[in-house]
Amino acid sequence: MPISRVNGINLSFEDTGHGEPVVMVMGSGAGGRSWHLHQVPALTSAGYRVITFNNRGIPPTDACAGGFTIEDLIADTAGLIERLDLGPCRLVGTSLGAHVAQELCLARPELVSQLVLMATRGRTDFMRRAHARAEREFHDNGGTMTPLYGATLRALQNLSPATLSEDKEVRDWLDIFELAPVSQLPGYRAQLDIDITTNRLDAYRGIDRPCLVIGFSDDLILPPHFSREVADAIPGSRYTEIRDAGHYGYLERPDGVNAALLEFFAQYS
């Protein structure tokens, strides 16, 4: 992966395909390569140039284990868009990456032409706050769980009941999660301190770019009503919900997600 000096850090990215640019922002605990399983092939085949990257905290981008803020992640994304001279461009984000994308659209609207937000939110609730606190405490206590226990917990949190009921699919997912544990990465611990507890729904009424919000019907981390609230707040935005999909819906149901992306992008080509 190329490395670029952006916003005071070394940021790793990949630039794939040719055509109008799409910048994709990943959520916490995962790298930009996650988009390459399904979304990047679909977008490049449709004639788009796709830029993915590792947020700070995810190697080989600088770990920044001492901590950082949501404003840092927003500035990193804006800096990469400017460094590669991409703006205004299509911007896609999921989970924490969606929060980064929607805040960037408010702060730097001239960099964004279209906005796609997956598994997003504009506020939090007690369950989400408690879950975040539990993750920080687990990390700080040294994390004694086995890789398999961590993989099963990750599966229960992130996959839909439809996927969990399929034995072969579950075995494949557990193999993936065991091979890619994130709980002990110092940069991931720094990501857990990102504070997005402020209610920002009123602020999102100021987003004035075409926007598609995608919710996942079985998302336990960020249930789809959070995404629908964001869609309701952004003037003129569209909302679609992918059935039988958990928090990793872009990996579980890539055909539905990719079709929604391409249909939305084509309306403004």
N, C-alpha and C positions, 0 to 999 in steps of 0.2 A: 504494500500500500504506500502511495506517495505520502510524504510528510510536508506540511506547510506551516510556517510560523504565523499564527493567527491569534490576535488578542493576547499576546504575551506568552502563548504556550505552543508546543509542538502538537499539531492536530493531524491525525491520519485520515485519509479519505480515498475514495475510489471514484473514478470518472469513466462511465461506461456508455457506449453508444454515441449516436449523432442525432442532432435535431434540436428542438426547443428543450431547454433544461428543466428538469424536475429535481428538486433537492428533498431528500428524505431524512427525517430526524427520528432516531430510535429512542425508545424508552429506557428506563434505568436497568442496569445489570446486563445489557446486551450491546453488541457492536453493530455497526452498519452492515456487516455481512449477512445479518438476518434477513434483510430485504432481498438478498440475492437468490434466495431459494425460490421465490415465486414472483415478487413484484418487479424486480429489475428485468428478468427475461421478458415478461409481458409488456413492459413499458418500452424497452429497447426494440422489441419486435414491432411495436406500433409506431416506431419512428421518433422516440424521445431519447434525449441524452439524460442519463440519470447519475446524480451525484449522491453517494452515501458516505457517511463518516462515523468515526467513533467519538462520542461525546467525551469531554474531559472526565477522567475517572476510569476509562476503559482503554487498556493498552492496545496498540502502541501509542495512542494519544497520551499525553502526560497524565499521571495519576492524580496530581493535585490533592494528595491524601490529607493535606492540612485543612481542606474544606473549600467550598465555593458556594455561590448563590445561583438562583434562577437567572439573575441578571447576567452572570458570567456565561451561562449556557446560551442565552439569547444573543449576547455579543459575539460568542464563538460562531454561531450560525450565520449571523449577519456578516461577520468578518470573512468567513469562507465564501459567501455569496459575492462579496465585494472583491476578494482576492482573485476569484476565478471569473470575475466580470459577468455574472449570471443574471443580475437583476434587470427588470423585474422578472421573476421566475415562478413556476408552480412550486408550492411548498406542501409537503406531506409529513404528518407526524402522528405517532401513536403514543398513548399514555403520557409519560413525562415529556416525550418529544412533541406531542400535540399541544401540551401546555406551552412549551417553548415556542411552537409555531404561531399559536394564537396571540401570544404576548408580543412576538416579533412583528406580527401584522399590525398591532396597535402602535408599537414604538417606531417601526421603520416601514410604513406601508408602501413606500416607493420601491421596495425590494421584492414585493409580492404581487403576482398577477392573479393566481388562484390559490385557494387554501383547502386542503383536505385534512380533517381531524378525526382520528380513530380513537375510541376508548378514552374520551377526554372528560373534563369537568371544569366547572367554573367556581366550585365551592367544595367543601369537605363535610364530613359528618363524624359522629363519634366512632363508628366502626373503623373508618379509614384512619382516623387519628390513632386509635388503639393499635391497629395493625402496624402502622409506621413505628410507633413506640416499641412494640414487641420486636420488630426487626432490628432496631438499634440496640436494644438490650441483649438480644441473642448474639449479635455481632460482638458487642463489647465484652460479653462473658466468655468469649473464646470459641463459641459454636462447637459443641461436643457431638452434635448429631452425625450419623454416618451419611455417606453420599447417597445411599438408597433412601434413607429417611428424608433427606433434603429433597431428593428427586420426587418422592411421592407427595410431599407437601407442596412442591411447586406445581405438580400436575393437578392436584385438587384445587389449587387457587386459580390456575390459569387456563384449564381446559374445560370444555363444556361436558355436561352429562352424556350427550350423544357420543362424544369421543371416548369418554371414560368407560362406556359400556361395551366398547369394541376391544377384545383382548389383544389382538395383534397390534392395533394402533397404540394401545397403552404400553405394551412392551417396547415398541419403537420409541415412544416419547420418553419413557424412563431411561432407556439407553442414552438418548441424547442428553437428558438432564444430568445423568450421572457423569457423563464425560465433560460437561460444561458447567461445573458448580461456580457460583458467583459470590457466595457468602463471605469468602475470606479475602477477596480483592480489596486492598485499602482504598482504591478509588471508588469502589461501589459503596463502601461505608460512608465516604464523603457525599455520595449522591443521596444517601438516606437522610441527610441533614437539610436537603433542599426544602424550604418552607413554602408550600403553596396552599396554606390554610385560609388565606384571605378570600372573601367572596368577591369574585371579579365579574359576575354576570352583568352588572350594570355597565361596567367599562366595555364589555364586548359589544355593546350596542354601537360603539364607535368604529367597529370594523366595517370597512366599506369595499371589500373585495369579494368577488364570487366565492362562495364557500360551500363545501360539502362536508357534513359531519356524519361519521359512520359509528354506529353503536353495535355492540355484540350482545346478543340476546341472553347468553348465559355467563356474562362477565361477572365474577365475584369480586374482583379487585376494584373495578370501576363500573358498577351496574349501569345499564344503558340509559336509565333516566337522567344520569348526570350528563351524558352526551346530548340527550334531547334538550335539556335545559340550555346548553350552549347554543344549539341550533336555534332554539326559540329566541335567544337573546340577540343573535347576529342578524341584522336586517336582510331579508331575502335569501337566507341560507336554505339549503336542502338537507334533509335528514333521511338516512336509510339505515335499516337495522338488518344485520346478517344473522340468520337463524342458526341454531345448533353450533354456536361459536362462543368460546370463552375469551379471556383477556388476550390470548394469542390468536385471535380470529384471523389475522392476516396470514398466519401459518396454517391454521386448521381449515379454513374455507377460502383458499386463495382465489379460486375461480370467481366467487361472488364479489370479493374485494376488488380484484383486478377489473372485473367488468364495470363495477361502479366507478372506479377511477377513470377508466378510459372513456366511458360515456360522458362523465362530467367534463373531462379535459376537452373532448371533441366539441362540446358546445361553445367553446371560446377559442377555437383554433382559427 
